[in-house]
Amino acid sequence: MAYLGAVVAGVNIIALFFGQRVSKDYAGAAALVPYFLLVLAAIYVLAEH
């Protein structure tokens, strides 16, 4: 369940990132990168190997 939550969070952050890029708010898009890296780490840890 936590894995699926992390995947949904990753998709959400990607959507927010592209929305910031489309609106040309590059500082806002850059602020989302650490959160996306945290979600990637969570997906890696929670994935069944």
Phi and psi in radians as a Rosetta constraint file:
Dihedral C 1 N 2 CA 2 C 2 CIRCULARHARMONIC -1.149 0.35
Dihedral N 2 CA 2 C 2 N 3 CIRCULARHARMONIC -0.618 0.35
Dihedral C 2 N 3 CA 3 C 3 CIRCULARHARMONIC -1.077 0.35
Dihedral N 3 CA 3 C 3 N 4 CIRCULARHARMONIC -0.804 0.35
Dihedral C 3 N 4 CA 4 C 4 CIRCULARHARMONIC -1.121 0.35
Dihedral N 4 CA 4 C 4 N 5 CIRCULARHARMONIC -0.627 0.35
Dihedral C 4 N 5 CA 5 C 5 CIRCULARHARMONIC -1.107 0.35
Dihedral N 5 CA 5 C 5 N 6 CIRCULARHARMONIC -0.695 0.35
Dihedral C 5 N 6 CA 6 C 6 CIRCULARHARMONIC -1.177 0.35
Dihedral N 6 CA 6 C 6 N 7 CIRCULARHARMONIC -0.658 0.35
Dihedral C 6 N 7 CA 7 C 7 CIRCULARHARMONIC -1.148 0.35
Dihedral N 7 CA 7 C 7 N 8 CIRCULARHARMONIC -0.758 0.35
Dihedral C 7 N 8 CA 8 C 8 CIRCULARHARMONIC -1.101 0.35
Dihedral N 8 CA 8 C 8 N 9 CIRCULARHARMONIC -0.690 0.35
Dihedral C 8 N 9 CA 9 C 9 CIRCULARHARMONIC -1.107 0.35
Dihedral N 9 CA 9 C 9 N 10 CIRCULARHARMONIC -0.683 0.35
Dihedral C 9 N 10 CA 10 C 10 CIRCULARHARMONIC -1.115 0.35
Dihedral N 10 CA 10 C 10 N 11 CIRCULARHARMONIC -0.760 0.35
Dihedral C 10 N 11 CA 11 C 11 CIRCULARHARMONIC -1.104 0.35
Dihedral N 11 CA 11 C 11 N 12 CIRCULARHARMONIC -0.697 0.35
Dihedral C 11 N 12 CA 12 C 12 CIRCULARHARMONIC -1.100 0.35
Dihedral N 12 CA 12 C 12 N 13 CIRCULARHARMONIC -0.780 0.35
Dihedral C 12 N 13 CA 13 C 13 CIRCULARHARMONIC -1.174 0.35
Dihedral N 13 CA 13 C 13 N 14 CIRCULARHARMONIC -0.643 0.35
Dihedral C 13 N 14 CA 14 C 14 CIRCULARHARMONIC -1.093 0.35
Dihedral N 14 CA 14 C 14 N 15 CIRCULARHARMONIC -0.740 0.35
Dihedral C 14 N 15 CA 15 C 15 CIRCULARHARMONIC -1.097 0.35
Dihedral N 15 CA 15 C 15 N 16 CIRCULARHARMONIC -0.755 0.35
Dihedral C 15 N 16 CA 16 C 16 CIRCULARHARMONIC -1.096 0.35
Dihedral N 16 CA 16 C 16 N 17 CIRCULARHARMONIC -0.712 0.35
Dihedral C 16 N 17 CA 17 C 17 CIRCULARHARMONIC -1.061 0.35
Dihedral N 17 CA 17 C 17 N 18 CIRCULARHARMONIC -0.844 0.35
Dihedral C 17 N 18 CA 18 C 18 CIRCULARHARMONIC -1.173 0.35
Dihedral N 18 CA 18 C 18 N 19 CIRCULARHARMONIC -0.578 0.35
Dihedral C 18 N 19 CA 19 C 19 CIRCULARHARMONIC -1.123 0.35
Dihedral N 19 CA 19 C 19 N 20 CIRCULARHARMONIC -0.693 0.35
Dihedral C 19 N 20 CA 20 C 20 CIRCULARHARMONIC -1.160 0.35
Dihedral N 20 CA 20 C 20 N 21 CIRCULARHARMONIC -0.667 0.35
Dihedral C 20 N 21 CA 21 C 21 CIRCULARHARMONIC -1.185 0.35
Dihedral N 21 CA 21 C 21 N 22 CIRCULARHARMONIC -0.700 0.35
Dihedral C 21 N 22 CA 22 C 22 CIRCULARHARMONIC -1.124 0.35
Dihedral N 22 CA 22 C 22 N 23 CIRCULARHARMONIC -0.675 0.35
Dihedral C 22 N 23 CA 23 C 23 CIRCULARHARMONIC -1.438 0.35
Dihedral N 23 CA 23 C 23 N 24 CIRCULARHARMONIC 0.076 0.35
Dihedral C 23 N 24 CA 24 C 24 CIRCULARHARMONIC 1.073 0.35
Dihedral N 24 CA 24 C 24 N 25 CIRCULARHARMONIC 0.563 0.35
Dihedral C 24 N 25 CA 25 C 25 CIRCULARHARMONIC -1.715 0.35
Dihedral N 25 CA 25 C 25 N 26 CIRCULARHARMONIC 1.362 0.35
Dihedral C 25 N 26 CA 26 C 26 CIRCULARHARMONIC -1.202 0.35
Dihedral N 26 CA 26 C 26 N 27 CIRCULARHARMONIC -0.549 0.35
Dihedral C 26 N 27 CA 27 C 27 CIRCULARHARMONIC -1.177 0.35
Dihedral N 27 CA 27 C 27 N 28 CIRCULARHARMONIC -0.674 0.35
Dihedral C 27 N 28 CA 28 C 28 CIRCULARHARMONIC -1.154 0.35
Dihedral N 28 CA 28 C 28 N 29 CIRCULARHARMONIC -0.674 0.35
Dihedral C 28 N 29 CA 29 C 29 CIRCULARHARMONIC -1.156 0.35
Dihedral N 29 CA 29 C 29 N 30 CIRCULARHARMONIC -0.680 0.35
Dihedral C 29 N 30 CA 30 C 30 CIRCULARHARMONIC -1.170 0.35
Dihedral N 30 CA 30 C 30 N 31 CIRCULARHARMONIC -0.528 0.35
Dihedral C 30 N 31 CA 31 C 31 CIRCULARHARMONIC -1.226 0.35
Dihedral N 31 CA 31 C 31 N 32 CIRCULARHARMONIC -0.371 0.35
Dihedral C 31 N 32 CA 32 C 32 CIRCULARHARMONIC -1.437 0.35
Dihedral N 32 CA 32 C 32 N 33 CIRCULARHARMONIC -0.288 0.35
Dihedral C 32 N 33 CA 33 C 33 CIRCULARHARMONIC -1.064 0.35
Dihedral N 33 CA 33 C 33 N 34 CIRCULARHARMONIC -0.795 0.35
Dihedral C 33 N 34 CA 34 C 34 CIRCULARHARMONIC -1.065 0.35
Dihedral N 34 CA 34 C 34 N 35 CIRCULARHARMONIC -0.634 0.35
Dihedral C 34 N 35 CA 35 C 35 CIRCULARHARMONIC -1.157 0.35
Dihedral N 35 CA 35 C 35 N 36 CIRCULARHARMONIC -0.681 0.35
Dihedral C 35 N 36 CA 36 C 36 CIRCULARHARMONIC -1.152 0.35
Dihedral N 36 CA 36 C 36 N 37 CIRCULARHARMONIC -0.699 0.35
Dihedral C 36 N 37 CA 37 C 37 CIRCULARHARMONIC -1.117 0.35
Dihedral N 37 CA 37 C 37 N 38 CIRCULARHARMONIC -0.643 0.35
Dihedral C 37 N 38 CA 38 C 38 CIRCULARHARMONIC -1.132 0.35
Dihedral N 38 CA 38 C 38 N 39 CIRCULARHARMONIC -0.710 0.35
Dihedral C 38 N 39 CA 39 C 39 CIRCULARHARMONIC -1.152 0.35
Dihedral N 39 CA 39 C 39 N 40 CIRCULARHARMONIC -0.704 0.35
Dihedral C 39 N 40 CA 40 C 40 CIRCULARHARMONIC -1.068 0.35
Dihedral N 40 CA 40 C 40 N 41 CIRCULARHARMONIC -0.700 0.35
Dihedral C 40 N 41 CA 41 C 41 CIRCULARHARMONIC -1.132 0.35
Dihedral N 41 CA 41 C 41 N 42 CIRCULARHARMONIC -0.701 0.35
Dihedral C 41 N 42 CA 42 C 42 CIRCULARHARMONIC -1.132 0.35
Dihedral N 42 CA 42 C 42 N 43 CIRCULARHARMONIC -0.721 0.35
Dihedral C 42 N 43 CA 43 C 43 CIRCULARHARMONIC -1.103 0.35
Dihedral N 43 CA 43 C 43 N 44 CIRCULARHARMONIC -0.710 0.35
Dihedral C 43 N 44 CA 44 C 44 CIRCULARHARMONIC -1.127 0.35
Dihedral N 44 CA 44 C 44 N 45 CIRCULARHARMONIC -0.763 0.35
Dihedral C 44 N 45 CA 45 C 45 CIRCULARHARMONIC -1.215 0.35
Dihedral N 45 CA 45 C 45 N 46 CIRCULARHARMONIC -0.661 0.35
Dihedral C 45 N 46 CA 46 C 46 CIRCULARHARMONIC -1.478 0.35
Dihedral N 46 CA 46 C 46 N 47 CIRCULARHARMONIC -0.215 0.35
Dihedral C 46 N 47 CA 47 C 47 CIRCULARHARMONIC -1.220 0.35
Dihedral N 47 CA 47 C 47 N 48 CIRCULARHARMONIC 2.512 0.35
Dihedral C 47 N 48 CA 48 C 48 CIRCULARHARMONIC -1.424 0.35
Dihedral N 48 CA 48 C 48 N 49 CIRCULARHARMONIC 2.133 0.35
